[in-house]
Amino acid sequence: MISAAVLRGFGTLTRTRAAFTAPLAVRCYSHAKVETDEEFDSRWVTYFSKPDLDTWELRKGMNTLIGYDLVPEPKILDSALRACRRLNDLASAIRILEAVKDKSGPHKEIYPYVIQELKPTLQELGISTPEELGIHKA
């Protein structure tokens, strides 16, 4: 038998004849406006372009962005790489490129496309790709 103190800890449980049941699940749907792809891209470009962005915010933003079920657009990555240059953080720039390669998964055409689009930025900022540095994953 479960004591009354334990039942108080489970405030949502109700007792019905020696059996305990949980309340039914309730779904709360959001009525918020759906963000378009352009708004999404613009929001992240703006985030990485903040002049007072620090290394912690850069890493947090990239972790959040990489957590989504997508490969970031080159314009977002351009902004993130420029933030790495402002912060003098080459290691984060390389990690960003490695994360993009990893996120591309089995779609082998995505990563070369992203690198092709970022090539002018990489040359301008003096950032080498993981391949140019000889960093290969087995």
Contacts in CASP RR format, 6 or more apart in sequence:
PFRMAT RR
TARGET T0000
AUTHOR 0000-0000-0000
METHOD contacts of the structure
MODEL  1
MISAAVLRGFGTLTRTRAAFTAPLAVRCYSHAKVETDEEFDSRWVTYFSK
PDLDTWELRKGMNTLIGYDLVPEPKILDSALRACRRLNDLASAIRILEAV
KDKSGPHKEIYPYVIQELKPTLQELGISTPEELGIHKA
2 20 0 8 1.000
7 13 0 8 1.000
7 15 0 8 1.000
12 22 0 8 1.000
12 23 0 8 1.000
13 20 0 8 1.000
13 21 0 8 1.000
13 22 0 8 1.000
14 20 0 8 1.000
14 21 0 8 1.000
14 23 0 8 1.000
35 43 0 8 1.000
41 73 0 8 1.000
41 75 0 8 1.000
41 76 0 8 1.000
44 65 0 8 1.000
44 72 0 8 1.000
44 76 0 8 1.000
44 79 0 8 1.000
45 75 0 8 1.000
45 76 0 8 1.000
45 78 0 8 1.000
45 79 0 8 1.000
47 53 0 8 1.000
47 61 0 8 1.000
47 79 0 8 1.000
48 58 0 8 1.000
48 61 0 8 1.000
48 76 0 8 1.000
48 79 0 8 1.000
48 80 0 8 1.000
48 82 0 8 1.000
48 83 0 8 1.000
49 79 0 8 1.000
49 82 0 8 1.000
49 83 0 8 1.000
50 57 0 8 1.000
51 86 0 8 1.000
53 83 0 8 1.000
53 86 0 8 1.000
53 87 0 8 1.000
54 87 0 8 1.000
55 87 0 8 1.000
55 89 0 8 1.000
55 92 0 8 1.000
58 80 0 8 1.000
58 83 0 8 1.000
58 84 0 8 1.000
58 87 0 8 1.000
58 89 0 8 1.000
58 92 0 8 1.000
59 92 0 8 1.000
62 80 0 8 1.000
62 92 0 8 1.000
62 95 0 8 1.000
62 96 0 8 1.000
62 99 0 8 1.000
65 72 0 8 1.000
65 76 0 8 1.000
65 80 0 8 1.000
66 72 0 8 1.000
66 99 0 8 1.000
66 103 0 8 1.000
70 103 0 8 1.000
71 100 0 8 1.000
71 103 0 8 1.000
71 104 0 8 1.000
71 110 0 8 1.000
71 114 0 8 1.000
72 80 0 8 1.000
72 100 0 8 1.000
72 103 0 8 1.000
74 114 0 8 1.000
74 117 0 8 1.000
74 118 0 8 1.000
77 96 0 8 1.000
77 100 0 8 1.000
77 114 0 8 1.000
77 118 0 8 1.000
78 118 0 8 1.000
78 121 0 8 1.000
80 96 0 8 1.000
81 93 0 8 1.000
81 96 0 8 1.000
81 118 0 8 1.000
81 121 0 8 1.000
81 122 0 8 1.000
81 125 0 8 1.000
81 127 0 8 1.000
82 121 0 8 1.000
82 125 0 8 1.000
84 90 0 8 1.000
84 92 0 8 1.000
84 93 0 8 1.000
84 96 0 8 1.000
84 125 0 8 1.000
84 127 0 8 1.000
85 93 0 8 1.000
85 125 0 8 1.000
85 127 0 8 1.000
90 127 0 8 1.000
93 125 0 8 1.000
93 127 0 8 1.000
94 127 0 8 1.000
94 128 0 8 1.000
94 130 0 8 1.000
94 133 0 8 1.000
94 135 0 8 1.000
97 115 0 8 1.000
97 127 0 8 1.000
97 129 0 8 1.000
97 130 0 8 1.000
98 130 0 8 1.000
98 135 0 8 1.000
100 111 0 8 1.000
100 114 0 8 1.000
101 111 0 8 1.000
101 130 0 8 1.000
104 110 0 8 1.000
104 111 0 8 1.000
104 114 0 8 1.000
115 122 0 8 1.000
115 129 0 8 1.000
121 127 0 8 1.000
122 128 0 8 1.000
122 129 0 8 1.000
130 136 0 8 1.000
END
